[in-house]
Amino acid sequence: MKVRIITPEKVLFEGESESVTFPGINGSFDVLPHHAPLITALQKGIIRYLVNGKEYEQPIDSGFVKIENDIVTVCAEK
């Protein structure tokens, strides 16, 4: 699935990912390919995403995520 993590200042990550874990306001949640459409708020925490078997981390202060048609778009404050 395609993942894009952006802030008002810059693009933090854009590329293909095997899975993503988000710090949701009701607890963390995972997103895998073919996830159901979703828009939800994020709280301060760490976004973890898997690329070619390697996990990367991106700390955020807040934001929201939109998931639709295997495209994950994150608008975050850092």
C-alpha positions as CSV (number, residue, x, y, z in Angstrom):
1,M,0.0,0.0,0.0
2,K,1.1,3.6,-0.6
3,V,1.9,5.6,2.5
4,R,2.4,9.4,2.7
5,I,3.3,11.1,6.0
6,I,3.3,14.9,5.7
7,T,3.5,17.9,8.0
8,P,2.8,21.6,7.2
9,E,6.5,22.0,6.5
10,K,7.5,18.9,4.5
11,V,7.0,15.3,3.4
12,L,8.4,12.9,6.1
13,F,7.8,9.7,4.1
14,E,6.3,8.7,0.8
15,G,6.5,5.2,-0.5
16,E,5.2,1.6,-0.3
17,S,4.8,0.0,3.1
18,E,3.8,-3.5,4.2
19,S,2.0,-2.3,7.4
20,V,1.6,0.8,9.5
21,T,0.9,1.2,13.3
22,F,-0.7,4.4,14.4
23,P,-1.1,6.1,17.8
24,G,-4.9,6.5,17.7
25,I,-6.8,8.6,20.2
26,N,-8.4,5.3,21.5
27,G,-5.2,3.3,21.4
28,S,-2.8,2.1,18.8
29,F,-4.0,0.3,15.7
30,D,-2.5,-1.4,12.7
31,V,-3.2,-0.9,9.0
32,L,-2.5,-3.7,6.5
33,P,-3.1,-3.7,2.7
34,H,-6.8,-3.7,1.7
35,H,-7.9,-2.0,5.0
36,A,-11.4,-0.7,5.1
37,P,-11.8,3.1,4.4
38,L,-11.2,5.1,7.6
39,I,-10.6,8.7,8.7
40,T,-9.5,9.1,12.3
41,A,-7.5,11.4,14.6
42,L,-4.1,10.6,16.0
43,Q,-2.5,11.5,19.3
44,K,1.1,12.1,20.3
45,G,3.1,9.0,19.8
46,I,5.1,7.1,17.2
47,I,4.0,6.0,13.7
48,R,5.7,2.7,12.9
49,Y,5.9,1.5,9.3
50,L,7.4,-1.6,7.7
51,V,9.3,-1.2,4.4
52,N,11.0,-4.3,2.9
53,G,10.9,-6.1,6.3
54,K,12.6,-3.1,8.1
55,E,10.6,-1.1,10.7
56,Y,10.9,2.7,10.7
57,E,9.6,5.1,13.3
58,Q,8.2,8.7,13.0
59,P,7.2,10.5,16.2
60,I,4.3,12.9,15.9
61,D,2.5,15.3,18.3
62,S,-1.0,15.0,16.7
63,G,-2.7,14.6,13.4
64,F,-5.2,12.5,11.4
65,V,-5.0,9.6,8.9
66,K,-7.1,8.8,5.9
67,I,-7.2,5.3,4.5
68,E,-8.8,4.6,1.2
69,N,-8.1,2.3,-1.8
70,D,-4.7,1.1,-0.4
71,I,-3.6,4.8,0.0
72,V,-2.7,5.9,3.5
73,T,-2.4,9.7,4.0
74,V,-1.2,11.1,7.3
75,C,-1.3,14.8,8.1
76,A,0.7,15.3,11.3
77,E,2.1,18.0,13.5
78,K,5.6,17.2,14.6
